[in-house]
Amino acid sequence: MTTEVNMRESALPRQRFALQPTALRASPGKLVGRGDEERREGGVEKLTEDIKEEKEHKRHTPTMRRRSHMCKIGNQEECQTAPFVPGHNLVGEGFDVVRMQRTGAYVTDMLTFLTPTNSCTLCENPLMEDQLQKLPAAVLDWRAYSKCSLAISSSAFTSVSSVAESSSSSVENKWEVGLDLAGFRLPSIPPLNSEFLRHAQSLPQEYTANTIIQYRQFINTYGTHYIRQVRLGGRLKRLTSIRSCLATLSKVSVSQVQNCLSVGLKVGFGFLDASVAGGSCTKVFNNQVSVSGYSYSYMHHITEVSGGNGWLGEASMTRNDSDGFNSWLAALKEEPDIVSYSLVPLHTLVEDRNISQNLQATITRYIIEKGLSKNKNRPHCGWSQPNISPDCCPYNVGRGRLSVTVIRAWGLKGDPVGRTEGYVKLWYDGQYKRTRWIRSNSPHWNSWYDFGNVNTRQRFKLEVWDKDVWHDDNLGGCSIYLRAGNHRHSCSLRKGGGFEFSYRLRCDSRLTGPQCMSYWSHP
């Protein structure tokens, strides 16, 4: 079981970049490309309207004005001196949708800022005291908004595939676009990085078992898609893996852990008063559980911080510890990172039809081969068991399933004359069982009994009796502590002879040891 806590500073330097047919544009917030994939709310038709409106707007507006900042055309000297807008190089990078990672290899040109007339676009950045900053030549539009949006959310997952699927929540479009997995095809091509262009043009026209290796190497370098649109800001992501069975034994539920971690972060970052973090959450924050005298940690945290000044995301969960957090927020204006993004398949950038189709086929095959299969089914623990939770974890130690076979007896002396009419009584954990009676001094019962789920720390008692007309006679018996596993045991009787039985004690899931008192991490 994993619990994920996300905190998103969704749009501090919120910028919008739009790609021209031969250009990309940037700023801390949102990058939008012409020919970009469908937007969730409007699809391709909506995008076409947006582009048309932008064209009309530019036709009648000599300078771009967004809120309180303006853009102008700068000369060569101004362009050389001005810095780039923050985050200008966060679009146009390759992306691998199987690993959900940026590749570090750029497919579009985001470094060129001078036009053929040795001019560039300079824009005021309201987040940095209206400093003039330049845009890459490829950028069509740039917007910065000073509105800050903060959110803390948490989610619980029960499988690796569901955690991996949650990583794609930052993707604003359906990345299957243009692949054989589904959807739309968007052929618009932004200006390409020269190295990417050379590599793509060197791919073979033929698509065979030998040439597919070169296409796979291309994917290894650039990924399967490229980032066409981004929203910039910062993100803190804390992934917590929970040893759910240890948590269950400690009487801590996953929902309780999820709630306490969310509250703890809000306290640490100064959103809530520290008084709300005590009480039932103390056990969660201590992260310790004792089972049979041994102490275990049942949570492990991995924290990822995107954007800002190198803050590691560490903060107390029981008091206001927000200095590092606030410093990180302030740094996002100058050092933003990607918060959400849209993707386009790489093959749409290749003009050669054969190579484009070959690359498309390779990307499709790669995703199918390497992608995690979705398995949203909860674990199946067999028939309902009283000590087992829906996640197949034991509620208590010292529990197991017991079955007993009363095998035989010998040398019974129940009656002075004639044969003994013997039977056996069994007691365990409040349950009583009894065999049938057999007229023999050496009876063979071979009777099997299921005691079900039992407390393993009690004594097991058996007695052999002789059936009589008025009062049955107790011939003797024995009482033993059981041990996990399969065992055969014999007992002597006080009136002579003896009897034999076997039993099987199987510890509940995740329990081990002679009396099922120890936690076992493997099912």
C-alpha positions as CSV (number, residue, x, y, z in Angstrom):
1,M,0.0,0.0,0.0
2,T,1.3,3.4,-0.8
3,T,0.1,6.8,0.1
4,E,1.0,9.8,-2.0
5,V,0.8,13.4,-0.7
6,N,1.1,16.1,-3.4
7,M,1.5,19.8,-2.8
8,R,1.3,21.8,-5.9
9,E,2.3,25.5,-6.3
10,S,0.5,25.3,-9.6
11,A,1.2,28.7,-11.2
12,L,3.6,31.0,-9.5
13,P,5.4,32.0,-12.6
14,R,2.5,30.9,-14.7
15,Q,3.4,31.3,-18.3
16,R,2.1,30.4,-21.6
17,F,4.2,29.4,-24.6
18,A,2.8,28.9,-28.0
19,L,4.5,27.2,-30.9
20,Q,4.5,28.7,-34.3
21,P,4.8,26.4,-37.4
22,T,8.5,27.3,-37.2
23,A,8.8,28.5,-33.6
24,L,8.3,28.0,-29.9
25,R,7.5,30.6,-27.3
26,A,7.8,30.6,-23.6
27,S,7.2,32.1,-20.1
28,P,6.7,30.7,-16.5
29,G,3.4,29.1,-16.8
30,K,1.8,27.6,-19.8
31,L,3.2,26.6,-23.2
32,V,0.7,26.1,-25.9
33,G,1.7,24.8,-29.3
34,R,0.0,25.3,-32.6
35,G,-1.2,21.9,-33.8
36,D,-1.1,20.8,-30.1
37,E,-3.1,17.8,-29.0
38,E,-6.7,18.1,-28.0
39,R,-7.4,20.1,-24.9
40,R,-9.5,18.3,-22.4
41,E,-12.4,20.8,-22.7
42,G,-12.3,21.5,-26.3
43,G,-10.4,19.0,-28.5
44,V,-9.0,19.8,-31.9
45,E,-11.9,22.1,-32.9
46,K,-11.5,24.2,-29.8
47,L,-7.7,24.5,-30.4
48,T,-8.3,25.6,-34.0
49,E,-10.6,28.4,-32.7
50,D,-8.0,29.5,-30.1
51,I,-5.3,29.7,-32.8
52,K,-7.6,31.7,-35.0
53,E,-8.4,34.1,-32.2
54,E,-4.7,34.6,-31.5
55,K,-4.0,35.4,-35.1
56,E,-6.8,37.9,-35.2
57,H,-5.5,39.5,-32.0
58,K,-2.0,39.8,-33.3
59,R,-3.3,41.3,-36.6
60,H,-4.8,44.2,-34.8
61,T,-2.4,44.6,-31.8
62,P,1.2,45.8,-32.4
63,T,2.4,44.9,-29.0
64,M,1.4,41.9,-26.8
65,R,-0.2,42.9,-23.5
66,R,-1.1,40.4,-20.8
67,R,-2.5,41.8,-17.6
68,S,-0.1,44.5,-16.5
69,H,3.0,43.6,-18.5
70,M,3.9,44.3,-22.1
71,C,6.1,42.9,-24.8
72,K,8.1,44.8,-27.4
73,I,10.6,44.3,-30.2
74,G,14.2,44.7,-29.0
75,N,17.3,45.5,-31.0
76,Q,20.4,43.2,-31.1
77,E,22.1,44.9,-28.1
78,E,19.1,44.8,-25.9
79,C,18.5,41.2,-26.9
80,Q,22.1,40.1,-26.1
81,T,21.9,41.8,-22.7
82,A,18.4,40.7,-21.5
83,P,18.1,37.3,-19.7
84,F,15.7,34.6,-20.9
85,V,12.3,34.4,-19.2
86,P,12.5,31.8,-16.4
87,G,11.7,28.3,-17.6
88,H,12.1,29.0,-21.3
89,N,13.9,25.7,-21.9
90,L,11.3,23.5,-20.2
91,V,9.4,22.8,-23.5
92,G,10.7,20.9,-26.4
93,E,12.4,18.2,-24.4
94,G,11.9,14.5,-25.1
95,F,9.8,12.4,-22.8
96,D,9.4,8.7,-22.2
97,V,5.8,7.8,-21.3
98,V,6.8,4.3,-20.2
99,R,9.2,5.6,-17.5
100,M,7.2,8.9,-17.2
101,Q,10.5,10.8,-17.3
102,R,12.0,13.6,-19.3
103,T,15.0,12.4,-21.3
104,G,17.2,15.5,-21.2
105,A,17.5,15.5,-25.0
106,Y,15.8,18.4,-26.8
107,V,13.9,18.0,-30.1
108,T,13.1,21.7,-30.6
109,D,15.3,24.8,-30.8
110,M,14.8,26.9,-27.7
111,L,18.1,28.6,-27.7
112,T,17.8,30.9,-30.7
113,F,16.3,34.2,-29.9
114,L,17.4,36.6,-32.7
115,T,15.3,36.8,-35.8
116,P,16.8,37.2,-39.3
117,T,16.5,41.0,-38.7
118,N,18.7,40.7,-35.6
119,S,15.7,41.6,-33.3
120,C,13.9,39.7,-30.6
121,T,10.8,39.8,-28.4
122,L,11.3,41.4,-24.9
123,C,8.6,41.1,-22.3
124,E,8.1,42.6,-18.9
125,N,8.0,40.0,-16.1
126,P,5.6,41.2,-13.4
127,L,6.9,38.5,-11.1
128,M,10.4,40.0,-11.2
129,E,9.7,43.8,-10.9
130,D,8.8,44.1,-14.6
131,Q,12.3,43.2,-15.7
132,L,12.7,42.9,-19.5
133,Q,13.3,39.3,-20.5
134,K,13.7,37.8,-23.9
135,L,11.8,35.0,-25.5
136,P,13.2,32.3,-27.8
137,A,12.5,33.2,-31.5
138,A,10.2,30.2,-31.7
139,V,7.8,31.6,-29.0
140,L,4.6,33.0,-30.3
141,D,3.0,34.1,-27.0
142,W,4.0,34.5,-23.4
143,R,2.0,35.2,-20.3
144,A,2.9,35.6,-16.7
145,Y,0.3,35.7,-13.9
146,S,1.0,36.7,-10.3
147,K,-1.8,34.6,-8.9
148,C,-0.5,31.9,-6.7
149,S,-2.5,28.6,-6.3
150,L,-1.6,26.3,-3.5
151,A,-3.1,22.8,-3.0
152,I,-2.4,19.8,-0.8
153,S,-4.0,16.5,-1.9
154,S,-3.4,12.9,-0.9
155,S,-4.3,9.6,-2.5
156,A,-4.0,5.9,-1.5
157,F,-2.9,3.2,-3.9
158,T,-2.9,-0.6,-3.5
159,S,-0.7,-1.6,-6.4
160,V,2.5,-0.6,-8.2
161,S,0.5,0.0,-11.4
162,S,-1.9,2.4,-9.8
163,V,1.1,4.4,-8.4
164,A,2.6,4.5,-11.8
165,E,-0.7,5.6,-13.3
166,S,-1.0,8.4,-10.9
167,S,2.3,9.8,-12.2
168,S,0.5,10.6,-15.4
169,S,-1.9,12.9,-13.7
170,S,0.4,15.8,-14.7
171,V,-0.2,15.1,-18.3
172,E,-2.9,17.4,-19.6
173,N,-3.6,15.6,-22.8
174,K,-4.0,12.0,-23.9
175,W,-0.5,11.0,-24.8
176,E,-1.8,8.2,-27.0
177,V,-2.6,10.8,-29.6
178,G,-1.1,9.8,-33.0
179,L,-0.2,6.2,-31.9
180,D,-2.0,3.0,-32.9
181,L,-3.1,2.9,-29.2
182,A,-5.8,5.5,-29.9
183,G,-6.7,8.8,-31.3
184,F,-5.8,11.9,-33.1
185,R,-2.9,12.9,-35.3
186,L,-1.4,16.3,-35.1
187,P,1.1,17.0,-37.9
188,S,2.3,20.6,-37.1
189,I,6.1,20.7,-36.8
190,P,7.9,23.3,-34.6
191,P,11.5,24.3,-35.3
192,L,13.8,21.4,-34.6
193,N,17.0,21.0,-32.7
194,S,19.7,20.4,-35.3
195,E,21.1,17.3,-33.6
196,F,17.6,15.8,-33.4
197,L,17.0,16.6,-37.0
198,R,20.2,14.9,-38.2
199,H,19.5,11.8,-36.1
200,A,16.0,11.5,-37.4
201,Q,17.1,11.9,-41.0
202,S,19.7,9.2,-40.5
203,L,17.1,6.5,-39.6
204,P,16.8,3.8,-42.2
205,Q,13.9,3.7,-44.7
206,E,13.5,-0.1,-44.3
207,Y,11.8,-1.5,-41.2
208,T,13.3,-4.9,-40.4
209,A,14.5,-6.9,-37.4
210,N,17.9,-5.4,-38.0
211,T,16.9,-1.8,-38.5
212,I,14.5,-1.7,-35.6
213,I,17.5,-1.6,-33.3
214,Q,18.4,1.9,-34.6
215,Y,14.8,3.1,-34.0
216,R,15.0,1.7,-30.4
217,Q,18.3,3.6,-29.9
218,F,16.5,6.7,-31.1
219,I,13.8,6.2,-28.5
220,N,16.4,5.5,-25.8
221,T,17.9,9.0,-26.6
222,Y,14.8,11.1,-27.2
223,G,11.9,9.1,-25.6
224,T,8.5,8.5,-27.2
225,H,7.1,12.1,-27.1
226,Y,8.1,15.6,-26.6
227,I,6.8,18.3,-24.3
228,R,4.7,20.8,-26.3
229,Q,2.9,22.7,-23.5
230,V,3.7,23.2,-19.9
231,R,2.5,25.0,-16.8
232,L,5.3,26.2,-14.6
233,G,5.6,26.6,-10.8
234,G,6.7,24.1,-8.2
235,R,5.7,20.8,-6.7
236,L,6.4,18.8,-3.6
237,K,5.6,15.1,-3.9
238,R,5.9,12.8,-1.0
239,L,5.4,9.1,-1.7
240,T,4.9,7.0,1.4
241,S,5.1,3.2,1.3
242,I,3.2,1.5,4.1
243,R,3.8,-2.0,5.3
244,S,0.1,-2.4,5.6
245,C,0.2,-5.6,7.6
246,L,2.4,-4.1,10.2
247,A,0.1,-1.1,10.3
248,T,-2.9,-3.4,10.8
249,L,-1.2,-5.3,13.7
250,S,-0.5,-1.9,15.2
251,K,-4.2,-1.0,14.9
252,V,-3.4,1.8,12.5
253,S,-5.5,1.9,9.3
254,V,-4.3,3.1,6.0
255,S,-6.9,5.9,5.9
256,Q,-5.7,7.0,9.3
257,V,-2.1,7.2,8.1
258,Q,-3.3,9.1,5.0
259,N,-5.2,11.6,7.0
260,C,-2.4,12.1,9.6
261,L,0.3,12.7,6.9
262,S,-1.9,15.2,5.2
263,V,-2.6,17.1,8.5
264,G,1.1,16.8,9.5
265,L,2.2,18.5,6.2
266,K,-0.3,21.3,6.6
267,V,0.9,21.9,10.2
268,G,4.6,21.8,9.1
269,F,4.0,24.3,6.3
270,G,2.0,26.6,8.5
271,F,-1.5,26.0,7.0
272,L,-2.9,24.5,10.3
273,D,-2.3,25.1,14.0
274,A,0.0,22.5,15.6
275,S,-2.7,21.6,18.1
276,V,-4.6,19.5,15.5
277,A,-1.6,17.2,14.9
278,G,-1.7,15.4,18.3
279,G,-4.0,12.7,19.6
280,S,-4.5,9.8,17.4
281,C,-1.8,10.9,15.0
282,T,1.0,10.6,17.5
283,K,1.3,6.8,16.8
284,V,1.5,7.5,13.1
285,F,4.2,10.2,13.5
286,N,6.3,7.9,15.7
287,N,6.3,5.3,12.9
288,Q,7.0,2.4,15.2
289,V,5.1,-0.8,15.9
290,S,6.0,-3.5,18.5
291,V,5.2,-7.1,17.6
292,S,6.2,-9.8,20.0
293,G,8.8,-7.7,21.6
294,Y,10.4,-6.5,18.3
295,S,10.1,-2.9,17.0
296,Y,9.4,-2.2,13.4
297,S,9.0,0.9,11.2
298,Y,6.0,0.5,9.0
299,M,6.4,3.6,6.8
300,H,9.1,4.7,4.3
301,H,9.0,8.1,2.7
302,I,10.5,9.4,-0.6
303,T,10.2,13.1,-1.2
304,E,10.6,14.8,-4.6
305,V,10.8,18.6,-4.9
306,S,10.5,20.3,-8.3
307,G,11.6,23.9,-8.9
308,G,12.9,26.4,-6.4
309,N,16.2,26.7,-4.5
310,G,17.3,23.1,-3.6
311,W,15.0,22.7,-0.6
312,L,14.7,19.0,0.2
313,G,11.0,19.1,1.3
314,E,11.7,18.2,4.9
315,A,9.5,19.7,7.6
316,S,8.2,18.8,11.1
317,M,4.7,17.3,11.2
318,T,4.0,18.4,14.7
319,R,4.9,22.2,14.6
320,N,5.2,25.1,12.3
321,D,8.4,24.5,10.3
322,S,7.6,26.6,7.3
323,D,10.8,28.7,6.8
324,G,12.2,26.3,4.2
325,F,8.9,26.0,2.5
326,N,8.3,29.7,2.2
327,S,11.9,30.3,0.9
328,W,11.2,27.6,-1.7
329,L,7.9,29.4,-2.7
330,A,9.7,32.7,-3.2
331,A,12.4,31.0,-5.3
332,L,9.9,29.6,-7.8
333,K,9.6,33.0,-9.5
334,E,13.1,32.7,-10.8
335,E,13.5,28.9,-10.8
336,P,10.3,27.3,-11.8
337,D,9.8,23.8,-13.0
338,I,7.1,21.9,-14.8
339,V,3.9,21.3,-12.9
340,S,1.8,19.9,-15.8
341,Y,2.4,19.4,-19.4
342,S,1.1,18.2,-22.8
343,L,2.8,15.7,-25.0
344,V,3.0,15.0,-28.7
345,P,4.5,11.7,-30.2
346,L,7.9,12.2,-31.7
347,H,7.0,10.6,-35.0
348,T,4.8,13.7,-35.8
349,L,8.0,15.7,-36.1
350,V,9.5,13.6,-38.9
351,E,8.6,14.8,-42.5
352,D,9.7,11.6,-44.2
353,R,6.6,9.4,-44.3
354,N,8.4,6.0,-44.2
355,I,10.6,7.0,-41.3
356,S,7.7,8.6,-39.5
357,Q,5.6,5.4,-39.8
358,N,8.5,3.2,-38.7
359,L,9.1,5.4,-35.7
360,Q,5.4,5.4,-34.9
361,A,5.4,1.6,-35.0
362,T,8.5,1.3,-32.8
363,I,7.0,3.7,-30.2
364,T,3.8,1.8,-30.2
365,R,5.5,-1.6,-29.7
366,Y,7.8,-0.2,-27.0
367,I,4.9,1.1,-25.0
368,I,3.0,-2.2,-25.3
369,E,6.0,-4.2,-24.4
370,K,7.3,-2.1,-21.5
371,G,4.1,-0.6,-20.0
372,L,2.7,-1.9,-16.8
373,S,-0.6,-3.8,-17.0
374,K,-3.4,-2.2,-15.1
375,N,-4.5,-4.4,-12.2
376,K,-7.0,-2.6,-10.0
377,N,-8.3,-5.7,-8.3
378,R,-7.9,-5.9,-4.6
379,P,-5.9,-8.9,-3.2
380,H,-7.9,-12.1,-2.9
381,C,-7.5,-13.9,0.5
382,G,-9.7,-16.8,-0.2
383,W,-12.8,-17.4,1.9
384,S,-13.6,-15.0,4.7
385,Q,-11.2,-15.5,7.7
386,P,-11.9,-13.9,11.1
387,N,-8.3,-12.7,11.7
388,I,-7.5,-11.5,8.1
389,S,-8.3,-8.0,6.8
390,P,-9.5,-7.3,3.2
391,D,-5.8,-6.6,2.4
392,C,-4.8,-10.2,3.5
393,C,-3.2,-8.9,6.7
394,P,-3.6,-10.4,10.2
395,Y,-5.4,-8.3,12.8
396,N,-3.6,-10.1,15.7
397,V,-0.5,-12.3,16.2
398,G,-0.9,-15.8,17.8
399,R,-3.6,-16.9,15.4
400,G,-3.7,-19.8,13.0
401,R,-5.9,-22.5,11.5
402,L,-6.0,-25.9,13.4
403,S,-7.1,-29.3,12.2
404,V,-6.8,-32.6,14.2
405,T,-7.0,-36.2,13.3
406,V,-7.7,-38.7,16.1
407,I,-5.9,-41.8,14.7
408,R,-6.1,-44.8,17.1
409,A,-5.7,-46.3,20.6
410,W,-4.2,-49.5,21.9
411,G,-4.3,-51.6,25.1
412,L,-7.4,-50.0,26.4
413,K,-8.8,-51.4,29.7
414,G,-12.2,-49.9,30.1
415,D,-14.1,-52.9,31.4
416,P,-12.8,-55.9,33.4
417,V,-14.8,-58.2,31.2
418,G,-15.3,-57.6,27.4
419,R,-14.0,-55.0,25.1
420,T,-13.8,-51.3,25.7
421,E,-16.3,-49.1,24.0
422,G,-13.9,-46.2,23.5
423,Y,-14.2,-42.7,22.2
424,V,-12.1,-39.5,22.5
425,K,-13.0,-36.0,23.7
426,L,-11.1,-32.9,22.4
427,W,-11.1,-29.3,23.8
428,Y,-9.4,-26.3,22.3
429,D,-10.0,-22.5,22.4
430,G,-13.5,-22.9,23.7
431,Q,-14.4,-25.7,21.2
432,Y,-15.4,-29.2,22.1
433,K,-15.3,-32.2,19.7
434,R,-16.0,-35.9,20.2
435,T,-15.3,-39.1,18.2
436,R,-17.8,-41.9,17.7
437,W,-17.4,-44.9,20.0
438,I,-15.9,-48.2,18.8
439,R,-16.1,-51.5,20.7
440,S,-12.4,-52.5,20.7
441,N,-9.4,-52.4,22.9
442,S,-7.4,-51.2,19.9
443,P,-9.8,-48.9,18.0
444,H,-9.0,-47.0,14.8
445,W,-11.1,-43.8,14.6
446,N,-9.2,-41.8,11.9
447,S,-11.6,-39.0,12.6
448,W,-10.7,-35.5,11.3
449,Y,-11.8,-32.3,12.9
450,D,-11.5,-28.7,11.8
451,F,-11.2,-26.2,14.7
452,G,-10.9,-23.2,12.2
453,N,-9.1,-20.1,13.3
454,V,-7.8,-20.4,16.8
455,N,-5.7,-18.7,19.5
456,T,-2.4,-20.6,19.3
457,R,-1.3,-19.9,22.9
458,Q,-3.7,-22.3,24.6
459,R,-3.3,-25.9,25.7
460,F,-4.9,-28.7,23.6
461,K,-6.6,-31.3,25.8
462,L,-7.6,-34.8,24.8
463,E,-9.2,-37.6,26.8
464,V,-10.1,-41.2,26.1
465,W,-13.4,-42.4,27.6
466,D,-15.1,-45.8,27.9
467,K,-18.9,-45.7,27.2
468,D,-20.9,-47.3,30.0
469,V,-24.6,-47.8,30.7
470,W,-24.7,-45.5,33.7
471,H,-21.5,-43.4,33.8
472,D,-18.8,-43.2,31.2
473,D,-15.3,-43.8,32.5
474,N,-12.3,-41.5,31.9
475,L,-9.3,-43.7,30.9
476,G,-6.9,-40.8,30.9
477,G,-5.5,-38.3,28.4
478,C,-3.0,-35.5,27.9
479,S,-2.7,-31.7,27.4
480,I,-0.1,-30.1,25.2
481,Y,0.9,-26.8,23.7
482,L,0.7,-26.8,19.9
483,R,3.4,-25.8,17.4
484,A,3.0,-24.5,13.9
485,G,3.3,-27.2,11.2
486,N,2.3,-30.9,10.9
487,H,2.8,-33.1,13.9
488,R,2.1,-36.6,15.2
489,H,1.8,-37.2,18.9
490,S,1.0,-40.1,21.3
491,C,0.0,-40.2,24.9
492,S,0.0,-42.9,27.6
493,L,-3.2,-43.6,29.6
494,R,-3.2,-44.0,33.4
495,K,-5.2,-47.3,33.2
496,G,-2.8,-48.7,30.6
497,G,-2.5,-48.4,26.9
498,G,-2.3,-45.2,24.9
499,F,-3.6,-43.3,22.0
500,E,-2.3,-41.4,19.0
501,F,-3.4,-38.2,17.1
502,S,-2.0,-35.8,14.6
503,Y,-2.6,-32.1,14.0
504,R,-1.8,-29.3,11.6
505,L,-1.5,-25.8,12.8
506,R,-1.0,-23.3,10.0
507,C,-0.2,-19.7,10.9
508,D,-2.3,-16.9,9.5
509,S,-0.9,-14.9,6.6
510,R,2.2,-12.9,7.5
511,L,2.7,-14.7,10.8
512,T,5.4,-17.2,11.6
513,G,7.1,-18.8,14.6
514,P,6.2,-21.9,16.8
515,Q,3.1,-20.2,18.0
516,C,2.6,-17.7,15.2
517,M,3.7,-14.8,17.3
518,S,6.2,-13.3,14.9
519,Y,5.6,-11.0,11.9
520,W,6.7,-12.3,8.5
521,S,7.1,-9.8,5.7
522,H,6.4,-12.3,2.9
523,P,2.9,-13.7,2.3
